[in-house]
Amino acid sequence: MERGVKILHFADLHLGVESYGRINPETGLSTRLEDFLKALDQLVDYSIENKIDLVLFCGDAYKSREPTQTQQREFAKRVNRLSLADIPIFLLIGNHDLHNAIGKATSTEIFDTLTVKKVYVSNRPEVRRIPTASGDIQVVSLPWLRRSALLTKEDTKNLTFEQIDQRLKEAITQIIADKAKELDSELPAVLAAHVWVVGAKVGSESSMTIGQEHALQVGNVIHPAFDYIALGHIHRHQVLNENPPVVYAGSLARLDFGEADDEKGFYLVEIKPNSEKGKRRVSFDFHPLEGRRFVTVSVDIKPDDIEPTSTVRKAIVGQQANIKDAIVRLKVSMPTELEGQLRDGDIRDSLKDAYHFSIAKEIRREARVRLGETTAEEITPAQALKAYLESRKMPAERAKILQDYGERLIKEQESGPI
């Protein structure tokens, strides 16, 4: 059987996210930067070991439009490993890569400028025919586009936001259709796009967006000329359509607690020829990567808890396996009268195996218990005791004993010392 073209699809690397990190004294790098680089290293290793034909990156190499020299150096090291292994890598421009000033270079254009072997960078809609070990493959690129690149001021004059959004969708859909006409139907073809598609489940990117969003419908990106539609921008990996596949690879590593439950990794795509002319068979599988975990430990302290610190430590011990080397958020809810009984030092010691931890306390004021139609302040102590015993539904005989004993204590207290 003829070998298919193997493509590794990933996106949203976001090098430069350093939240919860610290400086590694041995390397001088942020430990969080090292987390993201380790994920990228796993991807590069897999590509080389499995003789991938094309690595397809769908945008947002860095967190910032202006990454540091160190971040650029570390990214270039990994790109160079692929280049030296004769594996082509296609780099699409995402919204975090696009400079806010028109005419300024993007952070990945340096590879084009230096004409680095096997590296293809796209910052505009185009068709690229890329030679691979298994034959040529066509990539239609749809990078993140400014509104000004799609519509002129005259186009949007006197239009509502809804009308402008519709015009943007129409313009992007037309670009896709126009580029699809340039494709050779005899060769495999993919659409690589950094866009927001309506219906996708989002993660942290909703709070990281730079610039104004324009969202497409799934139907806007589907075209019969494409064997596979590779998407970037949404951080949660997901399949929006099966035939043809419309797939978000998601981010390569977890950015924050908003992505705690998300599995991170890449898609392996294989496009094989079929007996029917012009038709190809496509398979795609998600490959998870090992990465830093985010763990939340929630503890609710009850008013009658006589050892709140022990309660918290027990909850931590119950998740010790998950906590080790993880970024941990401890959330403690407790009544105000017990706040002073929580021993922070003991709790911090219980979290010492975490990579990073934070402690958040929610101090709650307990609502006054109403006894019938009155509060405790509006009745006598003896009446309050009787109402309490009745609310506990205690057997009558035991309730009478406690009531009598309680009233004697109350009288002794009120009469003062003899």
C-alpha positions as CSV (number, residue, x, y, z in Angstrom):
1,M,0.0,0.0,0.0
2,E,1.3,3.4,-0.9
3,R,2.6,5.4,2.0
4,G,0.6,8.5,3.0
5,V,1.9,12.0,3.8
6,K,2.3,12.3,7.6
7,I,1.6,15.8,9.1
8,L,2.1,16.8,12.7
9,H,-0.4,19.6,13.5
10,F,0.1,21.9,16.5
11,A,-0.5,25.5,17.6
12,D,-0.5,28.1,20.3
13,L,2.9,27.6,21.8
14,H,2.9,30.9,23.7
15,L,6.5,31.0,24.7
16,G,6.9,33.7,27.3
17,V,4.1,32.7,29.6
18,E,5.9,32.7,32.9
19,S,3.1,32.8,35.5
20,Y,3.8,30.6,38.6
21,G,7.5,30.3,37.6
22,R,10.8,31.2,39.1
23,I,14.4,31.5,37.7
24,N,16.3,28.3,37.4
25,P,19.7,29.2,38.8
26,E,21.4,26.5,36.6
27,T,20.1,27.8,33.3
28,G,19.0,31.4,34.0
29,L,15.7,30.7,32.4
30,S,12.2,30.9,33.9
31,T,11.1,27.5,35.0
32,R,7.8,28.0,33.2
33,L,9.6,28.8,30.0
34,E,11.4,25.5,30.5
35,D,8.0,23.8,30.9
36,F,6.9,25.0,27.5
37,L,10.2,24.2,25.9
38,K,10.0,20.6,27.3
39,A,6.6,20.2,25.6
40,L,8.1,21.5,22.3
41,D,11.1,19.1,22.7
42,Q,8.7,16.1,23.0
43,L,7.1,17.2,19.8
44,V,10.4,17.6,17.9
45,D,11.6,14.3,19.2
46,Y,8.4,12.6,18.0
47,S,8.7,14.2,14.6
48,I,12.3,13.0,14.1
49,E,11.8,9.5,15.5
50,N,8.6,8.9,13.4
51,K,9.9,10.5,10.2
52,I,7.1,13.1,10.0
53,D,6.8,14.6,6.5
54,L,5.6,18.1,7.5
55,V,5.3,19.9,10.9
56,L,2.4,22.3,10.6
57,F,2.3,25.1,13.2
58,C,-0.9,27.2,13.2
59,G,0.1,30.4,14.9
60,D,1.0,32.1,18.2
61,A,4.7,31.1,18.8
62,Y,5.0,33.6,21.6
63,K,2.9,35.2,24.2
64,S,4.0,38.7,23.2
65,R,4.4,40.4,19.8
66,E,7.9,41.4,20.9
67,P,9.4,38.3,22.5
68,T,12.8,38.5,24.3
69,Q,16.0,37.4,22.5
70,T,16.2,34.4,24.8
71,Q,12.7,33.2,23.9
72,Q,13.5,33.6,20.2
73,R,16.8,31.8,20.6
74,E,15.2,28.8,22.3
75,F,12.4,28.6,19.7
76,A,15.0,28.8,16.9
77,K,17.0,25.9,18.5
78,R,14.0,23.6,18.1
79,V,13.1,24.8,14.6
80,N,16.8,24.2,13.6
81,R,16.6,20.6,14.9
82,L,13.7,19.9,12.5
83,S,15.6,21.6,9.7
84,L,18.7,19.6,10.2
85,A,16.6,16.4,10.2
86,D,15.2,17.4,6.8
87,I,11.7,17.9,8.2
88,P,9.8,20.8,6.7
89,I,8.1,23.1,9.2
90,F,5.3,25.6,8.2
91,L,4.9,28.6,10.5
92,L,1.6,30.5,10.4
93,I,1.3,33.9,11.9
94,G,-1.2,34.2,14.7
95,N,-2.7,37.2,16.5
96,H,0.0,37.1,19.2
97,D,2.7,37.1,16.4
98,L,1.2,40.0,14.5
99,H,2.7,43.4,15.4
100,N,0.2,46.2,16.2
101,A,2.0,48.6,13.8
102,I,1.5,47.9,10.1
103,G,4.7,47.3,8.3
104,K,6.6,45.9,11.3
105,A,8.0,42.4,11.1
106,T,6.5,39.5,12.9
107,S,8.6,37.5,15.3
108,T,8.9,34.4,13.0
109,E,9.7,36.2,9.8
110,I,13.4,36.0,10.6
111,F,13.4,32.4,9.3
112,D,12.3,33.6,5.9
113,T,14.8,36.4,5.9
114,L,17.6,34.0,6.6
115,T,16.1,31.5,4.2
116,V,16.5,28.7,6.7
117,K,16.3,25.4,5.0
118,K,13.0,23.6,5.2
119,V,11.3,26.5,7.1
120,Y,8.2,28.2,5.5
121,V,6.6,31.3,7.1
122,S,3.3,32.7,6.0
123,N,2.0,36.1,7.0
124,R,-0.6,36.5,4.3
125,P,-3.2,34.3,2.5
126,E,-1.4,32.2,-0.1
127,V,-0.8,28.7,-1.5
128,R,2.5,27.0,-0.6
129,R,3.6,23.8,-2.4
130,I,6.0,22.1,0.0
131,P,8.2,19.2,-1.0
132,T,8.3,16.4,1.5
133,A,9.9,12.9,1.7
134,S,6.5,11.4,0.7
135,G,5.7,13.9,-2.1
136,D,4.5,17.4,-2.4
137,I,1.7,18.8,-0.2
138,Q,-0.2,22.0,-0.7
139,V,-0.9,24.4,2.2
140,V,-3.4,27.2,1.9
141,S,-2.6,29.6,4.6
142,L,-5.0,31.9,6.5
143,P,-3.0,33.8,9.1
144,W,-4.6,36.2,11.6
145,L,-5.8,39.2,9.5
146,R,-6.4,42.7,10.7
147,R,-9.7,44.2,9.8
148,S,-7.9,46.8,7.7
149,A,-6.4,44.0,5.6
150,L,-9.9,42.8,4.8
151,L,-12.1,45.9,4.6
152,T,-11.3,49.5,3.8
153,K,-12.8,52.4,5.8
154,E,-15.1,53.1,2.9
155,D,-16.3,49.5,3.0
156,T,-17.4,49.9,6.6
157,K,-18.7,53.4,6.4
158,N,-22.2,53.8,8.1
159,L,-22.3,50.0,8.9
160,T,-23.4,48.5,12.2
161,F,-21.0,46.1,14.1
162,E,-23.2,43.2,13.0
163,Q,-22.9,44.3,9.3
164,I,-19.2,44.8,9.6
165,D,-18.8,41.3,11.1
166,Q,-20.8,39.8,8.3
167,R,-18.6,41.6,5.7
168,L,-15.5,40.2,7.4
169,K,-16.9,36.7,7.3
170,E,-17.7,37.1,3.6
171,A,-14.3,38.5,2.8
172,I,-12.5,35.6,4.6
173,T,-14.7,33.0,3.0
174,Q,-14.0,34.5,-0.4
175,I,-10.3,34.4,0.3
176,I,-10.5,30.7,1.1
177,A,-12.5,29.9,-2.0
178,D,-10.1,31.9,-4.2
179,K,-7.1,30.1,-2.9
180,A,-8.8,26.7,-3.2
181,K,-9.1,27.4,-7.0
182,E,-5.3,27.5,-7.2
183,L,-4.9,23.9,-5.9
184,D,-3.8,20.9,-7.9
185,S,-6.5,18.3,-7.2
186,E,-3.9,15.5,-7.7
187,L,-2.0,16.5,-4.6
188,P,-3.0,16.5,-0.9
189,A,-4.1,19.9,0.4
190,V,-4.7,21.4,3.8
191,L,-6.0,24.7,5.0
192,A,-3.9,26.1,7.9
193,A,-5.9,28.9,9.6
194,H,-5.5,31.0,12.8
195,V,-9.2,31.9,13.3
196,W,-12.0,31.8,15.8
197,V,-14.7,29.3,14.7
198,V,-18.1,29.6,16.3
199,G,-19.0,26.6,18.5
200,A,-15.5,25.8,19.6
201,K,-15.1,25.3,23.4
202,V,-12.6,27.9,24.6
203,G,-10.0,28.0,27.3
204,S,-7.6,30.8,28.5
205,E,-7.5,32.4,25.1
206,S,-10.7,34.3,25.9
207,S,-8.7,36.4,28.4
208,M,-5.5,36.6,26.2
209,T,-7.0,38.0,23.0
210,I,-5.2,40.8,21.4
211,G,-7.3,43.0,19.1
212,Q,-10.9,42.6,18.0
213,E,-12.2,39.1,17.2
214,H,-13.9,38.1,14.0
215,A,-15.6,34.7,14.2
216,L,-16.4,32.3,11.4
217,Q,-18.9,29.5,11.1
218,V,-17.6,26.0,10.5
219,G,-19.1,26.2,7.0
220,N,-16.9,29.2,6.2
221,V,-13.7,27.1,6.4
222,I,-14.9,23.9,4.8
223,H,-14.2,23.5,1.1
224,P,-14.1,20.2,-0.9
225,A,-10.6,21.0,-2.1
226,F,-9.1,20.5,1.4
227,D,-8.3,17.1,2.8
228,Y,-7.8,18.5,6.3
229,I,-8.5,21.9,8.0
230,A,-5.8,22.7,10.6
231,L,-6.8,25.4,13.1
232,G,-5.0,27.5,15.7
233,H,-6.2,30.1,18.2
234,I,-8.4,28.1,20.5
235,H,-6.5,26.4,23.3
236,R,-8.6,23.3,23.8
237,H,-8.0,20.6,21.3
238,Q,-11.3,19.5,19.5
239,V,-12.8,18.3,16.3
240,L,-15.5,20.6,14.9
241,N,-16.2,18.5,11.8
242,E,-15.3,14.9,10.7
243,N,-15.5,15.0,6.9
244,P,-13.5,16.9,6.0
245,P,-11.8,17.1,9.4
246,V,-11.9,20.6,11.0
247,V,-9.5,20.4,13.9
248,Y,-8.1,22.7,16.7
249,A,-4.9,21.3,18.0
250,G,-5.1,23.4,21.1
251,S,-2.2,24.8,23.0
252,L,0.9,22.7,23.6
253,A,1.1,23.2,27.4
254,R,-1.3,24.4,30.1
255,L,-1.2,28.1,30.7
256,D,-3.3,28.5,33.8
257,F,-6.1,27.0,36.0
258,G,-8.6,27.7,33.2
259,E,-6.9,24.8,31.3
260,A,-6.4,22.5,34.3
261,D,-8.6,19.7,32.9
262,D,-7.5,20.1,29.3
263,E,-5.3,17.4,27.7
264,K,-2.4,19.0,25.8
265,G,-0.6,17.7,22.7
266,F,-0.7,17.6,19.0
267,Y,-2.5,15.8,16.1
268,L,-0.9,13.3,13.8
269,V,-2.6,13.5,10.4
270,E,-2.1,11.0,7.6
271,I,-3.4,11.6,4.1
272,K,-3.3,8.5,1.9
273,P,-4.2,8.2,-1.8
274,N,-7.3,6.3,-2.7
275,S,-8.3,4.2,-5.7
276,E,-10.8,6.8,-6.8
277,K,-9.1,9.6,-8.7
278,G,-8.8,12.8,-6.8
279,K,-10.0,11.3,-3.5
280,R,-7.8,10.7,-0.5
281,R,-8.3,9.0,2.8
282,V,-7.5,11.0,5.9
283,S,-6.9,9.8,9.5
284,F,-6.1,12.0,12.4
285,D,-5.2,11.1,16.0
286,F,-4.5,13.2,19.1
287,H,-1.2,12.6,20.9
288,P,-1.1,13.9,24.4
289,L,2.1,15.3,25.9
290,E,3.4,15.2,29.5
291,G,3.2,18.7,31.0
292,R,2.8,20.7,34.2
293,R,-0.4,19.9,36.0
294,F,-2.7,22.5,37.7
295,V,-4.5,21.2,40.8
296,T,-7.1,22.8,43.0
297,V,-7.7,21.6,46.5
298,S,-11.0,22.9,48.0
299,V,-11.7,22.5,51.8
300,D,-14.9,23.6,53.6
301,I,-14.4,24.0,57.3
302,K,-17.5,23.6,59.4
303,P,-18.3,25.8,62.5
304,D,-18.0,22.8,64.9
305,D,-14.6,21.7,63.6
306,I,-12.2,21.7,66.6
307,E,-9.1,21.0,64.4
308,P,-9.4,23.0,61.2
309,T,-5.7,22.7,60.4
310,S,-5.9,18.9,60.6
311,T,-8.9,19.0,58.3
312,V,-7.0,21.0,55.7
313,R,-3.9,18.8,55.9
314,K,-6.0,15.7,55.5
315,A,-7.5,17.1,52.3
316,I,-4.0,17.8,51.0
317,V,-2.7,14.4,51.8
318,G,-5.7,12.9,50.0
319,Q,-4.4,14.5,46.7
320,Q,-0.7,14.1,47.4
321,A,0.0,12.1,44.3
322,N,-1.6,14.9,42.1
323,I,0.1,17.7,44.1
324,K,3.7,16.5,43.6
325,D,5.4,18.8,41.1
326,A,2.1,20.5,40.2
327,I,0.9,24.1,40.4
328,V,-1.5,24.0,43.3
329,R,-4.3,26.3,44.4
330,L,-5.6,25.7,47.9
331,K,-9.0,27.2,48.6
332,V,-10.2,27.2,52.2
333,S,-13.7,28.3,53.2
334,M,-14.2,28.8,56.9
335,P,-16.3,30.7,59.5
336,T,-14.8,33.9,60.8
337,E,-14.6,32.6,64.4
338,L,-12.1,29.8,63.3
339,E,-9.8,31.9,61.2
340,G,-7.3,32.4,64.0
341,Q,-7.1,28.6,64.6
342,L,-5.6,27.9,61.2
343,R,-1.9,27.2,61.4
344,D,-0.5,28.5,58.1
345,G,3.0,27.1,58.7
346,D,1.7,23.6,59.1
347,I,-0.4,23.9,55.9
348,R,2.5,25.3,53.9
349,D,4.7,22.4,55.1
350,S,2.0,20.0,53.8
351,L,2.3,21.6,50.3
352,K,6.1,21.4,50.1
353,D,6.1,18.8,47.3
354,A,4.1,21.1,45.0
355,Y,6.0,22.9,42.2
356,H,4.2,26.1,43.2
357,F,1.3,26.8,45.5
358,S,-1.0,29.5,46.7
359,I,-3.5,29.6,49.6
360,A,-6.8,31.5,49.3
361,K,-9.1,31.8,52.3
362,E,-12.8,32.6,52.1
363,I,-13.9,33.8,55.5
364,R,-17.6,33.5,55.8
365,R,-19.9,35.0,58.4
366,E,-22.4,32.4,59.5
367,A,-26.0,33.5,59.2
368,R,-27.8,33.8,62.6
369,V,-30.0,30.8,63.3
370,R,-33.6,31.8,63.7
371,L,-35.6,30.1,66.4
372,G,-39.2,30.2,65.3
373,E,-40.0,33.9,64.5
374,T,-37.2,35.4,66.6
375,T,-33.4,35.4,66.7
376,A,-31.4,34.3,69.8
377,E,-31.1,37.9,71.0
378,E,-34.9,38.3,71.3
379,I,-35.6,35.5,73.8
380,T,-34.3,34.4,77.2
381,P,-31.4,31.9,77.5
382,A,-33.8,29.3,78.9
383,Q,-36.2,29.8,75.9
384,A,-33.3,29.6,73.5
385,L,-32.1,26.3,75.0
386,K,-35.6,24.9,74.8
387,A,-35.9,26.0,71.1
388,Y,-32.5,24.5,70.3
389,L,-33.4,21.1,71.9
390,E,-36.7,21.1,70.0
391,S,-34.9,21.9,66.7
392,R,-32.6,18.9,67.3
393,K,-35.6,16.6,67.6
394,M,-34.3,15.1,70.8
395,P,-36.3,12.5,72.7
396,A,-38.6,14.2,75.2
397,E,-37.2,12.5,78.3
398,R,-33.5,13.4,77.4
399,A,-34.6,16.9,76.4
400,K,-36.2,17.5,79.8
401,I,-33.1,16.4,81.7
402,L,-30.9,18.7,79.6
403,Q,-33.4,21.5,80.0
404,D,-33.5,21.2,83.8
405,Y,-29.7,21.0,83.9
406,G,-29.3,23.9,81.6
407,E,-31.7,26.1,83.6
408,R,-29.8,25.4,86.8
409,L,-26.6,26.5,85.1
410,I,-28.2,29.6,83.8
411,K,-29.5,30.5,87.3
412,E,-26.1,29.9,88.8
413,Q,-24.5,32.1,86.2
414,E,-27.1,34.9,86.6
415,S,-26.9,34.9,90.5
416,G,-23.2,35.3,90.3
417,P,-20.6,33.9,92.8
418,I,-21.8,33.1,96.3
